[in-house]
Amino acid sequence: MKDGFIKVAVATPEVRVADCQYNVEQIVALIKEAEEKKVKILVFPELCITGYTCGDLFLQELLLEQAEEQVEYLLEQTKGMEMVIAVGAPISYKQKLYNCAIWIQNGEILGIVPKKNIPNYNEFYEGRYFVAGNDSIKETTYCNQRVIFNSNLLLCCETMKELIIASEICEDLWVPMPPSINHALAGATVIANLSASDEVTAKEGYRRNLVNGQAGRLCCAYLYASAGEGESTSDVVYSGDNIISENGTELARSKRFTTGLTIADIDVKKLSAERRKMMTFVTGEGIENSYQKKMFSLTMEETNLCRTFAKAPFIPSNEKEREQRCEEIFMIQAQGLKKRLSHTHCEYAVVGISGGLDSTLALLVMAKAFDLLGLKREQIISVTMPCYGTTDRTYQNAIQLTKQLGATLKEIRINKAVEQHFKDIGHDPNNHNVVYENSQARERTQILMDIANAYNGMVIGTGDMSELALGWATYNGDHMSMYGVNCSIPKTLVRHLVQYYADMVADDMTKKILLDVLDTPVSPELLPPVDGKISQKTEDLVGPYELHDFFLYYMLRFGYPPKKIFRIAVKTFEGEYEKEVIYRWLRTFHWRFFSQQFKRNCLPDGPKVGTVALSPRGDLRMPSDASSAIWIKQMEELREELGIEA
């Protein structure tokens, strides 16, 4: 429950058609197993008390009586449990039969939801037995309890306001207007579907897409529990294809043709944060007022997380998908630059090439854009500007890459210009402070701008999104350009894009250069080298980019607070970084993110490629002078909890 994480499960029990006692025994066994695993919400399949395939036996009074008796037994077995459980059973109301979801907690029926859409086509004959539920019925008596009986029912958690549960039953999901649409608009963040979906060729893929698609459209957690092999009688086969999806992402799925539990951790706070951002996700009292609500409570405790978090959330883990993503992003970058060049009628573009990752990617993108425009690559002016920190390795890579790509190389050593500048402002060149470093960065930008003027071209920026998030750029130095092709590419993704180009596009010589660039430590190279090697490593100064990109993603994409980010980072990077190290760089991240917004608020244009971006015109409208007090305060509370000295 803490931080919005809730352990949920969907379950397929072994069933015997029309043997209610046996079925409930199997259900109870799974409930006890789920309780041991700290599950808080558990959903069983449609009509699991009796079995879905009872046919005309549903019209037998004895079966209905046995179903109610066994639900009473189930209520007894759940006393003392706070788990919220949904089971399916047929329920008679005023001489009509309804296919229902029964919600149970601690021996109490929280409510009963009748199925709205009754299939009566192909292999389905539910219309022979059941009538459609609606919201006109309000209450009934079942198992000697007076309970809500309504298709529009919201179960609202008192201890976590973001947790609101609603339900639909099988066919309800497959119709043009599923009930879950209104459920979500009325506030439900968790939709449970009690289902009995049989197997026919190609249905499995469609069903999977349907569940994940509905979870994505409704920005909800969707818990889909389907009937299993015990229902496979006469002409149809059932597989127990259970799915837990969160906002379109499949968190867990059972192996088909098996029984048992499928467990995942959902994050209802993340879902609420996503809905707050989506102004087209319109909720309203008009819809909500048509619902009955039942309050329930869960203990606020820390969930032992079984879900995992990608170490590199900007990068697909699947190799094929990663290649496709890199190809797409590379083309987005090139197409954005192509439009800017064609619109301004620029036939020349200028870039500062250092032999590092960012400028390498920028040059590759420029080459592609020029190819798309039908312009000669020699009209790309690639400028290397060695100074105090330049090593022979990066210098040679910059020169060789420029030549291999067919761009025009200019080499301008800036030592003398920087030394003259030191004299002009009275700076001691032996003082290697921020003046020493930034003077070099601004001199380089001045040279690039003036060369661009000389060619009637434009300067292409190389800085990436991770640097922008941390403010790791010299204001009006590498911070400035006419178009920044890497502005929404995090550092961890820059590396994969260069690797993609090396593997999929480059010739052998270019690939050799790119692989050496990839093997070079990330550095601004503004301080003199030691024994000819890079002495200034960025990640030693501001922290590992894989951590910062992880922090950035969860802060901006889902609005996670520092303590929650810390919690999932500790789990994700266990064995790689100690808690104290993660804390240190997380604090650095938050401090720098807030203090450096003024640099982002005057960024040049650049292409957005993903769901997280920092452009002040698009995704991040944040005042430069916003206070970081509440974020830093939470970091201080975390420091005290960890026992780290200030």
C-alpha positions as CSV (number, residue, x, y, z in Angstrom):
1,M,0.0,0.0,0.0
2,K,2.8,2.4,0.8
3,D,3.7,4.7,-2.2
4,G,0.6,3.5,-4.1
5,F,1.9,-0.1,-4.6
6,I,-0.7,-2.8,-4.1
7,K,-0.2,-6.5,-4.6
8,V,-3.0,-7.9,-6.7
9,A,-3.7,-11.3,-8.2
10,V,-5.9,-13.1,-10.6
11,A,-6.6,-16.8,-10.1
12,T,-7.9,-19.8,-12.1
13,P,-9.0,-22.5,-9.7
14,E,-9.6,-26.1,-10.7
15,V,-13.3,-26.6,-11.1
16,R,-15.8,-29.4,-11.5
17,V,-18.9,-28.2,-13.4
18,A,-21.9,-28.0,-11.0
19,D,-19.9,-29.1,-8.0
20,C,-20.0,-26.0,-5.9
21,Q,-18.5,-27.5,-2.8
22,Y,-15.4,-28.8,-4.6
23,N,-15.0,-25.5,-6.5
24,V,-15.1,-23.4,-3.3
25,E,-12.6,-25.7,-1.6
26,Q,-10.2,-24.9,-4.5
27,I,-11.0,-21.2,-4.3
28,V,-10.3,-21.2,-0.5
29,A,-7.0,-22.9,-1.1
30,L,-6.0,-20.2,-3.5
31,I,-7.2,-17.5,-1.2
32,K,-5.0,-18.8,1.6
33,E,-2.0,-19.0,-0.8
34,A,-2.7,-15.4,-1.8
35,E,-2.9,-14.3,1.8
36,E,0.5,-15.8,2.5
37,K,1.9,-13.8,-0.4
38,K,0.4,-10.6,1.0
39,V,-2.1,-10.1,-1.9
40,K,-4.6,-7.3,-1.2
41,I,-7.0,-7.7,-4.2
42,L,-7.8,-11.2,-5.6
43,V,-10.1,-11.8,-8.7
44,F,-11.5,-15.2,-9.7
45,P,-13.2,-16.1,-13.0
46,E,-16.8,-15.8,-14.1
47,L,-19.3,-18.1,-12.4
48,C,-16.4,-20.0,-10.7
49,I,-18.6,-21.0,-7.8
50,T,-20.7,-23.3,-10.1
51,G,-18.6,-23.5,-13.2
52,Y,-19.4,-21.4,-16.3
53,T,-20.5,-24.3,-18.5
54,C,-23.4,-25.6,-16.5
55,G,-25.9,-25.0,-19.3
56,D,-29.5,-25.7,-18.4
57,L,-28.4,-26.7,-14.9
58,F,-28.4,-23.0,-14.2
59,L,-32.2,-23.3,-14.2
60,Q,-32.1,-25.9,-11.4
61,E,-33.1,-24.5,-8.1
62,L,-30.8,-26.9,-6.2
63,L,-27.7,-25.6,-8.0
64,L,-28.6,-22.0,-7.1
65,E,-29.2,-23.0,-3.5
66,Q,-25.9,-24.8,-3.3
67,A,-24.1,-21.9,-4.8
68,E,-25.4,-19.6,-2.1
69,E,-24.6,-22.0,0.6
70,Q,-21.0,-22.3,-0.6
71,V,-20.7,-18.5,-0.8
72,E,-21.8,-18.5,2.8
73,Y,-19.0,-21.0,3.6
74,L,-16.6,-18.8,1.7
75,L,-17.6,-15.8,3.8
76,E,-16.8,-17.8,6.9
77,Q,-13.4,-18.8,5.6
78,T,-12.5,-15.1,4.8
79,K,-13.3,-13.8,8.3
80,G,-10.2,-12.1,9.7
81,M,-8.8,-11.4,6.2
82,E,-8.6,-7.9,4.8
83,M,-8.0,-9.1,1.3
84,V,-10.7,-7.9,-1.1
85,I,-11.9,-10.9,-3.2
86,A,-14.2,-11.2,-6.3
87,V,-15.9,-14.5,-7.2
88,G,-18.5,-15.3,-9.8
89,A,-21.8,-16.9,-9.1
90,P,-25.4,-17.0,-10.5
91,I,-27.9,-15.1,-8.4
92,S,-31.6,-15.0,-8.6
93,Y,-33.4,-11.7,-8.1
94,K,-37.2,-11.4,-8.5
95,Q,-37.5,-14.6,-10.5
96,K,-34.7,-13.6,-12.9
97,L,-31.2,-15.0,-13.0
98,Y,-28.1,-12.8,-13.1
99,N,-24.5,-13.6,-13.9
100,C,-22.7,-11.8,-11.0
101,A,-19.4,-10.7,-9.5
102,I,-19.6,-11.0,-5.7
103,W,-17.1,-8.8,-3.8
104,I,-16.0,-10.1,-0.3
105,Q,-13.9,-8.9,2.5
106,N,-13.6,-10.2,6.0
107,G,-16.7,-12.3,5.9
108,E,-18.8,-9.4,4.5
109,I,-20.2,-9.0,1.0
110,L,-19.2,-5.5,-0.1
111,G,-21.4,-5.6,-3.1
112,I,-22.8,-7.7,-6.1
113,V,-22.3,-6.6,-9.7
114,P,-24.5,-8.2,-12.4
115,K,-23.1,-8.6,-15.9
116,K,-24.5,-6.0,-18.3
117,N,-23.8,-7.6,-21.7
118,I,-25.1,-11.1,-22.2
119,P,-23.7,-13.0,-25.3
120,N,-26.0,-15.2,-27.2
121,Y,-24.1,-16.0,-30.4
122,N,-21.8,-18.6,-31.8
123,E,-20.8,-20.9,-28.8
124,F,-22.4,-18.6,-26.2
125,Y,-25.9,-19.2,-25.0
126,E,-26.1,-17.0,-21.9
127,G,-29.3,-15.4,-23.0
128,R,-31.1,-18.7,-22.4
129,Y,-30.4,-18.3,-18.7
130,F,-29.4,-14.8,-17.7
131,V,-30.8,-11.3,-18.0
132,A,-28.7,-8.2,-18.3
133,G,-27.8,-6.3,-15.2
134,N,-28.4,-2.6,-14.9
135,D,-28.2,0.3,-12.4
136,S,-31.9,0.4,-11.6
137,I,-31.6,-2.4,-9.1
138,K,-30.1,-1.1,-5.9
139,E,-30.1,-3.8,-3.2
140,T,-30.8,-7.5,-2.5
141,T,-30.5,-10.0,0.2
142,Y,-27.9,-12.7,-0.3
143,C,-26.3,-15.0,2.2
144,N,-28.5,-13.4,4.9
145,Q,-26.8,-10.0,4.2
146,R,-28.5,-6.9,2.8
147,V,-26.1,-5.8,0.1
148,I,-25.7,-3.5,-2.9
149,F,-26.8,-5.1,-6.1
150,N,-25.9,-2.8,-9.0
151,S,-23.9,-2.8,-12.2
152,N,-22.5,0.6,-11.3
153,L,-20.7,-0.1,-8.1
154,L,-17.4,1.5,-6.9
155,L,-15.5,0.0,-4.0
156,C,-13.6,2.9,-2.5
157,C,-10.6,2.5,-0.2
158,E,-10.6,4.7,2.9
159,T,-6.9,4.3,3.6
160,M,-5.8,5.1,0.0
161,K,-8.0,7.5,-1.9
162,E,-6.5,6.6,-5.3
163,L,-7.7,2.9,-4.9
164,I,-11.2,2.6,-6.4
165,I,-12.3,-0.7,-7.7
166,A,-15.0,-1.5,-10.3
167,S,-15.8,-4.6,-12.2
168,E,-17.2,-6.0,-15.5
169,I,-17.7,-9.5,-16.6
170,C,-16.3,-11.2,-19.7
171,E,-18.4,-10.0,-22.6
172,D,-18.7,-6.5,-21.1
173,L,-15.1,-5.9,-22.3
174,W,-15.8,-7.1,-25.9
175,V,-18.7,-4.8,-26.7
176,P,-18.4,-1.3,-28.4
177,M,-19.1,0.5,-25.2
178,P,-17.6,-1.5,-22.3
179,P,-19.0,-0.6,-18.8
180,S,-15.3,0.0,-17.8
181,I,-15.3,3.3,-19.7
182,N,-17.8,4.8,-17.4
183,H,-16.3,3.0,-14.4
184,A,-13.0,4.8,-15.1
185,L,-14.6,8.1,-15.7
186,A,-16.4,7.8,-12.4
187,G,-13.0,7.4,-10.7
188,A,-12.2,3.6,-10.8
189,T,-8.4,3.0,-11.1
190,V,-8.7,-0.8,-10.9
191,I,-11.0,-2.7,-13.2
192,A,-11.6,-6.4,-12.4
193,N,-12.9,-8.6,-15.2
194,L,-14.3,-12.0,-14.1
195,S,-14.2,-13.9,-17.4
196,A,-14.8,-17.3,-19.1
197,S,-13.2,-16.8,-22.4
198,D,-12.8,-20.0,-24.5
199,E,-10.0,-20.7,-26.9
200,V,-10.3,-20.6,-30.7
201,T,-7.5,-20.0,-33.2
202,A,-6.0,-16.5,-33.0
203,K,-8.3,-15.4,-30.1
204,E,-5.5,-15.4,-27.6
205,G,-3.6,-12.5,-29.3
206,Y,-6.8,-10.5,-29.8
207,R,-7.8,-11.0,-26.1
208,R,-4.4,-9.9,-24.9
209,N,-4.5,-6.7,-27.1
210,L,-8.0,-6.0,-25.9
211,V,-7.0,-6.2,-22.2
212,N,-3.8,-4.1,-22.6
213,G,-5.6,-1.7,-24.9
214,Q,-8.4,-1.1,-22.4
215,A,-5.9,-0.6,-19.5
216,G,-4.1,1.9,-21.7
217,R,-7.1,3.9,-22.9
218,L,-8.6,4.1,-19.4
219,C,-5.3,4.6,-17.6
220,C,-6.2,1.9,-15.1
221,A,-5.0,-1.4,-13.8
222,Y,-7.0,-4.2,-15.5
223,L,-7.2,-7.5,-13.7
224,Y,-8.4,-10.2,-16.1
225,A,-9.2,-13.6,-14.6
226,S,-10.4,-16.3,-16.9
227,A,-11.8,-19.8,-16.5
228,G,-9.5,-22.8,-16.9
229,E,-9.4,-26.3,-18.2
230,G,-12.0,-27.6,-15.8
231,E,-14.6,-25.8,-17.9
232,S,-13.5,-27.6,-21.0
233,T,-16.6,-29.7,-21.6
234,S,-18.5,-30.8,-24.7
235,D,-17.5,-28.4,-27.6
236,V,-15.3,-25.7,-26.1
237,V,-11.9,-25.4,-24.4
238,Y,-10.8,-22.9,-21.8
239,S,-7.2,-22.0,-21.0
240,G,-7.1,-19.8,-17.9
241,D,-5.5,-17.0,-19.8
242,N,-5.0,-14.5,-16.9
243,I,-3.6,-11.0,-17.5
244,I,-2.7,-8.1,-15.2
245,S,-2.2,-4.9,-17.1
246,E,-1.4,-1.4,-15.9
247,N,-1.9,1.6,-18.3
248,G,-1.4,-0.6,-21.3
249,T,1.7,-2.4,-19.9
250,E,1.3,-6.1,-19.2
251,L,2.7,-6.7,-15.7
252,A,2.0,-10.4,-15.5
253,R,0.4,-13.1,-17.5
254,S,-0.3,-16.8,-16.7
255,K,0.9,-19.6,-18.8
256,R,-2.1,-20.9,-20.7
257,F,-3.8,-24.2,-19.8
258,T,-2.7,-23.9,-16.2
259,T,-4.4,-23.1,-12.9
260,G,-3.2,-21.1,-9.9
261,L,-2.3,-17.5,-9.1
262,T,-0.9,-14.7,-11.3
263,I,0.5,-11.9,-9.1
264,A,1.7,-8.4,-9.8
265,D,2.2,-5.1,-8.0
266,I,0.1,-2.2,-9.4
267,D,0.8,1.4,-8.7
268,V,-2.5,3.4,-8.3
269,K,-0.7,6.6,-7.4
270,K,1.1,6.4,-10.8
271,L,-2.3,5.9,-12.5
272,S,-3.7,8.9,-10.7
273,A,-0.7,11.0,-11.7
274,E,-1.1,10.0,-15.3
275,R,-4.8,10.9,-15.3
276,R,-4.0,14.3,-13.8
277,K,-1.7,15.0,-16.8
278,M,-4.3,13.9,-19.4
279,M,-6.7,16.8,-19.7
280,T,-8.7,14.8,-22.2
281,F,-9.4,12.2,-19.4
282,V,-12.6,14.0,-18.3
283,T,-14.3,12.8,-15.1
284,G,-17.5,14.4,-13.7
285,E,-20.1,14.3,-11.1
286,G,-22.7,13.5,-13.7
287,I,-21.2,10.0,-14.2
288,E,-20.1,9.5,-10.7
289,N,-23.6,10.3,-9.3
290,S,-25.0,7.3,-11.2
291,Y,-22.8,5.0,-9.1
292,Q,-23.3,3.4,-5.7
293,K,-20.2,3.4,-3.5
294,K,-19.1,1.0,-0.8
295,M,-16.2,1.9,1.5
296,F,-13.6,-0.6,2.6
297,S,-10.2,-0.4,4.3
298,L,-6.8,-1.9,3.9
299,T,-3.8,-1.6,6.2
300,M,-1.2,0.9,5.1
301,E,1.9,-1.1,5.0
302,E,5.0,-1.5,2.7
303,T,4.3,-3.9,-0.1
304,N,7.1,-6.4,-0.7
305,L,7.5,-5.6,-4.3
306,C,7.6,-8.4,-6.9
307,R,7.4,-6.1,-9.9
308,T,10.6,-5.0,-11.5
309,F,11.7,-1.6,-12.9
310,A,13.9,-1.3,-15.9
311,K,17.4,0.0,-15.1
312,A,17.3,1.9,-18.4
313,P,13.6,3.0,-18.7
314,F,14.3,4.9,-21.9
315,I,15.6,1.8,-23.7
316,P,13.7,-1.3,-24.7
317,S,15.2,-4.5,-23.2
318,N,14.3,-6.6,-26.2
319,E,17.0,-6.4,-28.8
320,K,14.8,-6.3,-31.9
321,E,12.5,-3.7,-30.3
322,R,15.6,-1.7,-29.3
323,E,16.9,-1.6,-32.9
324,Q,13.5,-0.5,-34.2
325,R,13.3,2.2,-31.5
326,C,16.8,3.5,-32.4
327,E,16.0,3.5,-36.1
328,E,12.8,5.5,-35.4
329,I,14.4,8.0,-33.1
330,F,17.4,8.5,-35.4
331,M,14.9,9.3,-38.2
332,I,12.9,11.7,-36.0
333,Q,16.1,13.6,-35.3
334,A,17.1,13.7,-38.9
335,Q,13.6,14.7,-40.1
336,G,13.4,17.5,-37.5
337,L,16.7,18.9,-38.7
338,K,15.8,18.5,-42.3
339,K,12.7,20.6,-41.8
340,R,14.6,23.4,-40.0
341,L,17.3,23.5,-42.7
342,S,14.8,23.5,-45.6
343,H,12.6,26.2,-43.9
344,T,15.5,28.5,-43.4
345,H,17.0,27.7,-46.8
346,C,20.3,26.8,-45.1
347,E,22.6,24.7,-47.2
348,Y,25.4,24.6,-44.6
349,A,25.3,23.5,-41.0
350,V,28.1,23.8,-38.4
351,V,28.8,21.4,-35.5
352,G,31.6,21.3,-32.9
353,I,33.0,17.8,-33.0
354,S,34.9,16.7,-29.9
355,G,35.2,12.9,-30.4
356,G,32.7,12.4,-27.6
357,L,29.3,10.6,-27.7
358,D,27.0,13.6,-28.1
359,S,28.8,15.4,-30.9
360,T,29.3,12.1,-32.6
361,L,25.5,11.4,-32.6
362,A,24.8,15.0,-33.8
363,L,27.2,14.6,-36.7
364,L,25.6,11.2,-37.7
365,V,22.1,12.9,-37.6
366,M,23.4,15.8,-39.7
367,A,24.8,13.4,-42.3
368,K,21.4,11.7,-42.6
369,A,19.5,15.0,-42.8
370,F,21.7,16.2,-45.6
371,D,21.2,12.9,-47.4
372,L,17.4,13.4,-47.1
373,L,17.7,16.9,-48.5
374,G,19.9,15.9,-51.3
375,L,22.7,18.2,-50.1
376,K,26.4,17.3,-50.3
377,R,27.9,16.2,-47.0
378,E,30.9,18.4,-47.5
379,Q,28.5,21.3,-46.7
380,I,28.5,20.0,-43.1
381,I,31.2,22.0,-41.4
382,S,32.7,19.9,-38.6
383,V,34.9,22.0,-36.4
384,T,37.3,20.5,-33.9
385,M,38.7,23.0,-31.4
386,P,41.4,21.5,-29.3
387,C,42.5,23.1,-26.0
388,Y,43.9,22.3,-22.6
389,G,41.9,19.1,-21.9
390,T,41.9,17.6,-25.4
391,T,43.4,14.1,-25.6
392,D,44.9,12.6,-28.7
393,R,42.3,9.8,-28.6
394,T,39.3,12.1,-28.8
395,Y,41.1,14.4,-31.3
396,Q,41.8,11.6,-33.7
397,N,38.3,10.2,-33.4
398,A,36.8,13.6,-34.2
399,I,39.1,14.0,-37.3
400,Q,38.7,10.5,-38.6
401,L,34.9,10.4,-38.1
402,T,34.5,13.7,-40.0
403,K,36.5,12.4,-42.9
404,Q,34.7,9.1,-43.0
405,L,31.3,10.8,-43.2
406,G,32.5,13.1,-45.9
407,A,32.0,16.4,-44.0
408,T,34.3,19.3,-44.2
409,L,36.8,19.5,-41.3
410,K,38.1,22.7,-39.7
411,E,40.6,22.6,-37.0
412,I,40.9,25.7,-34.8
413,R,43.1,25.6,-31.7
414,I,41.6,27.9,-29.1
415,N,44.5,28.0,-26.6
416,K,45.7,31.5,-27.6
417,A,42.3,33.0,-27.8
418,V,41.4,31.7,-24.3
419,E,44.7,32.9,-22.9
420,Q,44.1,36.4,-24.3
421,H,40.7,36.3,-22.7
422,F,42.2,35.4,-19.4
423,K,44.5,38.4,-19.7
424,D,41.6,40.6,-20.6
425,I,39.5,39.6,-17.5
426,G,42.5,39.2,-15.2
427,H,42.1,35.5,-14.6
428,D,45.1,33.4,-13.5
429,P,45.4,30.4,-16.0
430,N,46.7,28.2,-13.2
431,N,43.4,28.6,-11.4
432,H,41.4,25.7,-12.9
433,N,38.0,26.9,-11.6
434,V,34.7,27.4,-13.4
435,V,36.0,30.5,-15.2
436,Y,38.9,28.4,-16.6
437,E,36.4,25.7,-17.9
438,N,33.6,27.9,-19.1
439,S,35.8,30.3,-21.0
440,Q,36.8,27.4,-23.3
441,A,33.2,26.4,-23.8
442,R,32.1,29.9,-24.7
443,E,35.0,30.5,-27.0
444,R,34.0,27.4,-28.9
445,T,30.4,28.5,-29.2
446,Q,31.5,31.9,-30.5
447,I,33.7,30.3,-33.1
448,L,30.8,28.0,-34.3
449,M,28.4,30.9,-34.5
450,D,30.8,33.1,-36.5
451,I,31.6,30.2,-38.9
452,A,27.9,29.6,-39.4
453,N,27.5,33.3,-40.2
454,A,30.3,33.1,-42.7
455,Y,28.6,30.2,-44.5
456,N,25.0,31.5,-44.1
457,G,24.4,28.3,-42.1
458,M,23.3,27.3,-38.7
459,V,24.9,25.8,-35.6
460,I,23.6,22.4,-34.6
461,G,23.6,21.8,-30.8
462,T,24.9,18.5,-29.4
463,G,23.8,18.6,-25.7
464,D,21.6,15.7,-24.5
465,M,18.6,15.6,-22.2
466,S,20.5,14.2,-19.2
467,E,22.8,17.2,-19.3
468,L,19.9,19.5,-19.5
469,A,18.2,17.9,-16.5
470,L,21.4,18.4,-14.5
471,G,22.2,21.8,-15.9
472,W,25.6,20.3,-17.0
473,A,26.1,22.8,-19.7
474,T,27.9,26.2,-19.9
475,Y,25.2,28.9,-20.1
476,N,25.5,30.5,-23.6
477,G,28.3,28.0,-24.3
478,D,27.4,24.5,-25.4
479,H,24.0,25.4,-24.0
480,M,23.3,27.4,-27.2
481,S,22.7,26.6,-30.8
482,M,20.1,27.2,-33.6
483,Y,18.7,23.6,-33.3
484,G,19.6,20.9,-30.8
485,V,19.2,17.5,-32.3
486,N,19.9,15.6,-29.0
487,C,17.8,17.8,-26.7
488,S,15.4,15.0,-25.8
489,I,17.8,12.1,-26.0
490,P,19.0,10.9,-22.5
491,K,22.6,10.0,-22.2
492,T,21.9,6.3,-21.8
493,L,20.0,6.4,-25.1
494,V,22.7,8.4,-26.9
495,R,25.0,5.4,-26.4
496,H,22.5,3.0,-27.9
497,L,21.9,5.2,-30.9
498,V,25.6,5.4,-31.7
499,Q,25.8,1.6,-31.2
500,Y,22.9,1.1,-33.5
501,Y,24.5,3.2,-36.2
502,A,27.8,1.3,-35.8
503,D,26.0,-2.1,-36.0
504,M,23.4,-1.4,-38.7
505,V,24.5,1.5,-40.9
506,A,28.3,2.2,-40.7
507,D,31.0,0.8,-42.9
508,D,33.9,-1.1,-41.2
509,M,36.1,1.9,-40.7
510,T,33.4,4.1,-39.4
511,K,32.2,1.3,-37.1
512,K,35.8,1.0,-35.7
513,I,35.8,4.8,-34.9
514,L,32.3,4.7,-33.3
515,L,33.2,1.7,-31.1
516,D,36.2,3.6,-29.8
517,V,34.0,6.6,-29.1
518,L,31.6,4.4,-27.2
519,D,34.6,3.1,-25.2
520,T,35.8,6.6,-24.2
521,P,34.9,8.0,-20.8
522,V,32.3,10.8,-20.9
523,S,34.1,14.1,-20.3
524,P,33.9,17.8,-21.2
525,E,37.7,17.7,-21.5
526,L,38.2,21.2,-20.0
527,L,41.0,20.3,-17.6
528,P,44.5,19.2,-18.7
529,P,44.9,15.4,-19.2
530,V,47.1,13.3,-16.9
531,D,49.7,11.2,-18.7
532,G,47.8,11.8,-22.0
533,K,44.5,10.4,-20.6
534,I,41.2,12.1,-19.7
535,S,41.5,13.5,-16.2
536,Q,37.9,14.9,-15.9
537,K,35.2,12.3,-15.9
538,T,31.7,13.7,-15.8
539,E,30.2,10.8,-13.9
540,D,32.7,11.2,-11.1
541,L,31.5,14.8,-10.7
542,V,27.7,14.6,-11.1
543,G,27.1,10.9,-10.7
544,P,26.3,7.9,-13.0
545,Y,24.0,8.8,-15.9
546,E,22.2,5.5,-15.6
547,L,21.0,6.6,-12.1
548,H,20.2,10.1,-13.2
549,D,18.2,8.9,-16.2
550,F,16.3,6.5,-13.9
551,F,15.6,9.4,-11.5
552,L,14.5,11.7,-14.4
553,Y,12.1,9.2,-15.9
554,Y,10.2,8.4,-12.8
555,M,10.1,12.0,-11.6
556,L,8.8,13.6,-14.8
557,R,6.9,10.7,-16.3
558,F,4.9,9.7,-13.3
559,G,5.6,12.4,-10.6
560,Y,7.2,10.0,-8.2
561,P,8.5,11.8,-5.0
562,P,12.1,11.3,-3.8
563,K,11.4,8.6,-1.3
564,K,9.5,6.5,-3.8
565,I,12.2,6.9,-6.4
566,F,14.8,5.9,-3.8
567,R,12.8,2.9,-2.9
568,I,12.5,1.5,-6.4
569,A,16.1,2.5,-7.3
570,V,17.4,0.5,-4.3
571,K,15.5,-2.5,-5.5
572,T,16.5,-2.0,-9.2
573,F,20.2,-1.4,-8.6
574,E,20.7,-3.9,-5.8
575,G,24.2,-5.3,-5.8
576,E,25.5,-2.4,-8.0
577,Y,25.1,0.7,-5.9
578,E,24.8,1.0,-2.1
579,K,21.9,2.8,-0.6
580,E,24.1,5.6,0.5
581,V,25.4,6.1,-3.0
582,I,21.9,6.1,-4.5
583,Y,20.9,8.6,-1.9
584,R,23.8,10.9,-2.6
585,W,23.2,11.1,-6.3
586,L,19.4,11.3,-5.9
587,R,19.9,14.4,-3.7
588,T,22.3,15.8,-6.3
589,F,19.7,15.2,-9.0
590,H,16.9,17.1,-7.2
591,W,19.2,20.0,-6.2
592,R,20.6,20.4,-9.7
593,F,17.2,19.9,-11.4
594,F,15.6,22.8,-9.6
595,S,18.5,25.1,-9.5
596,Q,19.3,24.8,-13.3
597,Q,15.8,25.4,-14.7
598,F,16.8,28.8,-15.9
599,K,19.0,27.1,-18.5
600,R,16.2,25.0,-19.8
601,N,13.8,27.9,-20.0
602,C,15.7,29.5,-22.9
603,L,16.6,26.3,-24.8
604,P,16.9,26.3,-28.6
605,D,14.3,24.2,-30.6
606,G,14.9,20.5,-31.0
607,P,12.9,17.4,-31.8
608,K,10.9,15.6,-29.1
609,V,11.4,11.8,-29.4
610,G,9.8,10.3,-26.3
611,T,7.3,10.8,-23.5
612,V,9.8,12.7,-21.3
613,A,11.2,15.9,-22.6
614,L,12.4,19.2,-21.1
615,S,11.4,21.8,-23.7
616,P,9.8,24.9,-22.0
617,R,7.5,25.2,-25.0
618,G,6.3,21.6,-24.9
619,D,6.6,19.3,-21.9
620,L,8.2,21.2,-18.9
621,R,6.6,24.5,-18.1
622,M,8.4,25.2,-14.8
623,P,9.4,28.6,-13.4
624,S,13.1,29.2,-13.1
625,D,12.8,30.2,-9.5
626,A,10.6,27.3,-8.3
627,S,11.6,26.2,-4.8
628,S,12.9,22.7,-4.2
629,A,12.2,22.9,-0.5
630,I,9.7,20.2,-0.2
631,W,11.7,17.8,-2.3
632,I,14.9,18.5,-0.4
633,K,13.0,18.2,2.9
634,Q,11.9,14.7,1.9
635,M,15.5,13.9,1.1
636,E,16.5,15.1,4.5
637,E,13.9,12.8,6.1
638,L,15.3,10.0,4.1
639,R,18.8,10.8,5.2
640,E,17.8,10.6,8.8
641,E,16.0,7.3,8.2
642,L,19.1,5.9,6.7
643,G,21.4,7.3,9.4
644,I,23.6,9.1,6.9
645,E,25.6,12.0,8.3
646,A,24.8,15.4,6.8
